[in-house]
Every structure is written in C-alpha cells, then in structure tokens.
C-alpha cells in the first residue's frame, strides 16, 4: 500500500513560481510518516478550548423556534428568520454525539485527486468527510464512493446546480441528495446573507421528497472559534476554508486523520498542471480574487502537521 509513501514526486523539490512557495522543502518519497498520538491528543485538547465539535457542528432544535431572528455571521446587519422547514430539519441531538472513529478521511476538492487511484484507500476509513457535494460516482477510482458527512455551501447550488433554474437541474440535485443515503448533510446556513434562498430551496426539497439525510447547520460561533484557534497558533487565516473547518472539527472525534485532495496550487511537484477542482472547470484565479480564503497558508500549516505526524496528507498516488 502507499501507507509509507505520502508525498510522491522527485526528491529534489521542483519549484518554479511563487504560488508553489509552500511546497518547497517537501519531504522526499522516502519520508516515512508515523502517527504522533501524543501530538494529536494535545491538538484535540487545545481546540477544545475554542470550540466543541460535538456541539458546534450543528444548532439543535431545542435552541431555536420558527420565527426566531438570526444575524448572519459575516453580514451582521442582515438577518434571517428561522423558517418552519429549517426548524423541522434541525437535529434534536448532535449527529456526532459520543462518536469516536479510528480513522477519518477528509476529502478536499483539488484536481490533485485525478489519476490518484485513492478511491479504495479513502473508502476504507471509518468516517469519510467530503466537501461541497462534490460528485463521486464518475470519479470513484480516484475519490471513492462512501460519504458519512458532506458539506454544502449555499453557493454550490448556484455553481454546480445552476440555481435550479429548471427541472433538469432540480433532478440533478435531487439525485445527488438521494445518493447521500443517510449521511450527514452539513449546511452553513447562517454565514452569509447571499445563501438565504438557496438554503430554503434545499430544505424544501429534502422535506418534500423525504430525502434520507441527517441535516446539520453549524453554530454561529464556529467560524470565529476555528479562526481563533489557528490565529493563536500563528496561522493568520482570513476565513477558514471548508477543508480546514473539517479538519478542526474532526480532531474531536477522529483518532487518525487522513487528508486527500488538498492541493491549492496550479502545478504538482513535477510541474504538471493541476485542476482547481477535480470535477469542474473553476480556475485558480478564483481563490485569489473573489475568495477570502488563504488556502496556500492553510496548506503550509497542514503540511507542518503532516510532518509532525498529527495528520496524514496525501498529495500523490495511492498504492
Ligand atoms: N482544496 C484544496 N485545494 C484545491 C481545492 C480545494 O486544498 N485546489 C481544499 C480546501 O480546503 C477546500 C476544500 O478542499 O476548502 C473543498 O474545496 P472547495 O469546495 O473548493 O472549498 P471551499 O473552501 O468551500 O471553497 P468556497 O468557499 O470557494 O466554496
């Protein structure tokens, strides 16, 4: 298996442009990764000072009622009312209550996954997290098929499902939701005002078609808490990406964390082009201009944790 060889490629780092800065000095293929349990537990404890994944993963039914007013986390002046549908879909208890998994896979959406053959390895983990309803079926060999938790930024409805303009797109989304088959659908509904209608459409579809998913809507304090943790550790992120959020949450309930599809660079270590997403044609400029994310900075932090054995980052092919 590829268990020992994590970051493949030549032993001399081939770095040309500045966007690849943080992949400099990446460990050569002979670097043997070892899990550092002491460090993992220490990180879990530190993160618990800022947030509790068990609680912050979702607002619970008992804490809200229909009609309640919520101020958006990033647009404090804008508000939303808790709709009847949203209320119905709030979980009664945390979907992660008392959970503890031996190994977890967090699958990011980088094109680095293409031709990786990591599907089998990913599917072998005890708990599998994916981001933004990324498609799996057509890419199973590289990304696997199983999903235990999948995130959905409201913008995905616009970007990947054409804002449900017609029946074809509604069907496409419905199919994707049906395929989730009981897994957790994690929707950041209280972050930005732009997502209002999109969240409502999805909530409505889930109820109307009795889709078998366990919905979760992250707490209002989650993002700031995650940012706070990383800032304390001198990682100056503007707004944590979904991938980093998932890692931060996973430290609470996963003993070993394996990351795939994290590669926010347009070229791989051998200078071959890498797509921004493995499944669409979104371009890299998107991260620097429109997005408040600082993915390369996050990547650098994750790479350090990989080298220390707190997590395992796979950016090459799987064995
Ligand atoms: N990711 C990465 N390299 C890429 C693309 C994605 O490392 N080239 C990771 C990031 O951690 C990202 C996650 O995979 O958060 C999921 O990808 P995407 O759906 O693009 O993430 P978002 O952070 O949600 O981006 P956006 O806010 O623009 O929707």
Boltz pocket constraint, residues with backbone or C-beta under 6 A from the ligand:
constraints:
  - pocket:
      binder: B
      contacts: [[A, 107], [A, 108], [A, 109], [A, 110], [A, 111], [A, 131], [A, 132], [A, 153], [A, 155], [A, 240], [A, 241], [A, 242], [A, 243], [A, 244], [A, 261], [A, 262], [A, 263], [A, 264], [A, 265], [A, 275], [A, 276], [A, 277], [A, 291], [A, 293], [A, 295]]
      max_distance: 6.0
